[in-house]
Amino acid sequence: MDLAQAFAAPEPVSFGGREFSVRQLTLNEWAKLQAWLKTAAPSPVTQVLRAVQEAADLGIPLSADVRDAAFAHAQEVARAWPPVFGGRAWLLAIDTVPGGPAAFVRHVLAAAGVGLTDREAQELVDRAGPSEFGELVRVAYYGDPPSAPLPKAEAPGGMTSPTTGAPPSTS
C-alpha cells in the first residue's frame, strides 16, 4: 500500500461524458447511503402493510389467508433487509430502487466534493455506459486500480517453477 491508497487520494474517472476526481468512500460515507436505501426502499413488512391498506382503500380487502401468507413471506424476506452493504444484493437493491443509481452517483461524487442535483445525477446515469459504472464502483469501493499479474518465477534454464504446493519429492 502506498500513501495514495492509505489516504484515499482521488483518481480521475470518466462518467457520463464528464471527468471527475473520485476516491474510495469511508464506512461512514457508505452508512449514509445505506440509510438512504432504507428510506427509499422500506422493509418488506412495511411494503406489505401499505399494499394491504391500499387494497382495503380500493374496496378490495384481502382474505385472511392471503394477508397472512403475504405477511409471513414479508417477515421471512425482512430478515435479510437491508441487504449486507457492498454485496451483490445491496448493489441490486440500489439499482432497482427508483432513483437509486442517481443517488449512488450523487453520493459517490459528493464524497469527492462534487455537488450535483438529482436531475444532474440522473442525466449522468442516463449517459453512462456499463464500463463507466464499473469504474466508478471500483474506485468508490476499492480505490486503487488492480495490479498487473505477477510474472511466474523462472528456474535456471528457463523452466517455470511452481509458485504453490510442496517441493517435488524427486530431485
C-alpha positions as CSV (number, residue, x, y, z in Angstrom):
1,M,0.0,0.0,0.0
2,D,1.3,3.4,-0.9
3,L,0.3,6.8,0.6
4,A,-2.3,7.5,-2.2
5,Q,-4.1,4.3,-1.2
6,A,-3.7,4.8,2.5
7,F,-5.3,8.3,2.4
8,A,-7.8,7.6,-0.4
9,A,-6.4,10.1,-2.9
10,P,-8.8,10.8,-5.7
11,E,-8.3,9.5,-9.2
12,P,-9.8,10.6,-12.4
13,V,-12.9,8.7,-13.6
14,S,-14.9,9.3,-16.8
15,F,-18.6,9.1,-16.2
16,G,-21.5,10.1,-18.3
17,G,-19.3,12.1,-20.7
18,R,-17.5,14.0,-17.9
19,E,-14.3,13.7,-16.0
20,F,-14.5,13.5,-12.1
21,S,-12.0,13.1,-9.3
22,V,-13.3,10.2,-7.3
23,R,-12.0,8.5,-4.2
24,Q,-12.7,5.4,-2.1
25,L,-15.5,6.0,0.3
26,T,-15.2,5.6,4.1
27,L,-17.6,3.4,6.1
28,N,-19.2,6.5,7.5
29,E,-20.0,7.6,3.9
30,W,-21.3,4.2,2.9
31,A,-23.5,4.2,6.1
32,K,-25.3,7.4,4.9
33,L,-26.1,5.7,1.5
34,Q,-27.3,2.7,3.4
35,A,-29.6,4.9,5.5
36,W,-30.9,6.4,2.2
37,L,-31.6,3.0,0.9
38,K,-33.6,2.0,4.0
39,T,-35.7,5.1,3.5
40,A,-36.1,4.8,-0.3
41,A,-36.9,1.1,-0.1
42,P,-38.7,0.3,3.1
43,S,-38.7,-3.2,4.6
44,P,-40.8,-5.9,3.0
45,V,-43.1,-5.8,6.0
46,T,-43.8,-2.1,5.6
47,Q,-44.4,-2.7,1.9
48,V,-47.0,-5.4,2.6
49,L,-48.7,-3.2,5.2
50,R,-49.0,-0.5,2.6
51,A,-50.3,-3.0,0.0
52,V,-52.9,-4.4,2.4
53,Q,-54.1,-0.9,3.3
54,E,-54.2,0.2,-0.4
55,A,-56.3,-2.9,-1.2
56,A,-58.7,-2.1,1.6
57,D,-58.9,1.6,0.5
58,L,-59.8,0.4,-3.0
59,G,-62.6,-1.7,-1.6
60,I,-60.8,-5.0,-2.3
61,P,-59.8,-6.3,1.1
62,L,-57.6,-9.3,1.1
63,S,-58.8,-12.5,2.6
64,A,-57.2,-13.5,5.9
65,D,-55.3,-16.4,4.3
66,V,-53.8,-14.2,1.6
67,R,-53.0,-11.4,4.1
68,D,-51.3,-13.9,6.5
69,A,-49.3,-15.5,3.7
70,A,-48.1,-12.1,2.5
71,F,-47.1,-11.1,6.0
72,A,-45.3,-14.4,6.6
73,H,-43.4,-14.1,3.3
74,A,-42.6,-10.4,4.1
75,Q,-41.3,-11.3,7.6
76,E,-39.0,-14.0,6.1
77,V,-37.6,-11.6,3.5
78,A,-37.2,-8.8,6.0
79,R,-34.7,-10.9,8.0
80,A,-32.2,-10.1,5.2
81,W,-33.3,-6.4,4.8
82,P,-31.5,-4.2,4.2
83,P,-29.0,-6.3,2.2
84,V,-25.5,-6.5,3.6
85,F,-23.6,-3.5,2.5
86,G,-21.4,-3.9,-0.6
87,G,-22.6,-7.3,-1.7
88,R,-24.4,-8.2,-4.9
89,A,-27.9,-8.0,-3.2
90,W,-27.0,-4.5,-1.9
91,L,-26.0,-3.2,-5.3
92,L,-29.1,-4.8,-6.9
93,A,-31.3,-3.0,-4.3
94,I,-29.6,0.3,-5.0
95,D,-30.0,-0.4,-8.8
96,T,-33.7,-1.3,-8.6
97,V,-35.0,1.4,-6.1
98,P,-36.5,4.3,-8.0
99,G,-33.7,7.0,-8.2
100,G,-31.2,4.5,-6.8
101,P,-28.5,4.7,-9.5
102,A,-28.7,8.5,-9.5
103,A,-28.5,8.6,-5.7
104,F,-25.5,6.3,-5.8
105,V,-23.7,8.6,-8.3
106,R,-24.6,11.7,-6.4
107,H,-23.4,10.3,-3.2
108,V,-20.0,9.0,-4.6
109,L,-19.3,12.3,-6.3
110,A,-20.4,14.3,-3.3
111,A,-17.8,12.4,-1.2
112,A,-15.2,13.8,-3.6
113,G,-16.5,17.3,-3.4
114,V,-18.8,17.4,-6.5
115,G,-22.3,18.7,-5.7
116,L,-25.0,17.5,-8.1
117,T,-28.7,17.9,-8.1
118,D,-30.9,14.9,-8.5
119,R,-31.6,15.9,-12.1
120,E,-27.9,16.3,-12.9
121,A,-27.1,12.9,-11.4
122,Q,-29.8,11.3,-13.4
123,E,-28.6,12.8,-16.6
124,L,-25.1,11.4,-15.9
125,V,-26.6,8.0,-15.2
126,D,-28.6,8.1,-18.5
127,R,-25.4,8.9,-20.5
128,A,-23.1,6.5,-18.7
129,G,-22.3,3.0,-20.0
130,P,-21.7,-0.2,-18.0
131,S,-17.9,0.1,-18.1
132,E,-18.2,3.7,-16.7
133,F,-20.4,2.4,-13.9
134,G,-17.9,-0.4,-13.2
135,E,-15.0,2.0,-13.0
136,L,-17.0,4.3,-10.7
137,V,-17.9,1.4,-8.4
138,R,-14.3,0.1,-8.4
139,V,-12.9,3.4,-7.3
140,A,-15.6,4.0,-4.7
141,Y,-15.2,0.5,-3.2
142,Y,-11.5,-0.3,-3.6
143,G,-9.7,2.9,-4.5
144,D,-6.6,1.6,-6.2
145,P,-6.6,0.0,-9.6
146,P,-6.0,-3.7,-10.0
147,S,-2.4,-4.7,-10.2
148,A,-0.8,-6.3,-13.2
149,P,-0.4,-10.1,-12.6
150,L,2.9,-11.0,-11.2
151,P,5.3,-12.9,-13.5
152,K,5.9,-16.5,-12.8
153,A,9.2,-17.3,-11.2
154,E,11.7,-18.8,-13.6
155,A,14.1,-21.5,-12.6
156,P,17.6,-21.8,-14.1
157,G,17.4,-23.0,-17.7
158,G,14.2,-21.1,-18.4
159,M,11.8,-23.6,-16.9
160,T,8.9,-22.2,-15.0
161,S,8.9,-23.2,-11.3
162,P,5.7,-23.8,-9.4
163,T,4.6,-21.0,-7.2
164,T,2.4,-23.1,-4.8
165,G,2.5,-26.5,-3.3
166,A,5.1,-28.8,-1.8
167,P,8.5,-29.2,-3.4
168,P,8.9,-32.2,-5.7
169,S,9.8,-35.4,-4.0
170,T,12.3,-36.4,-6.7
171,S,15.2,-34.1,-7.2
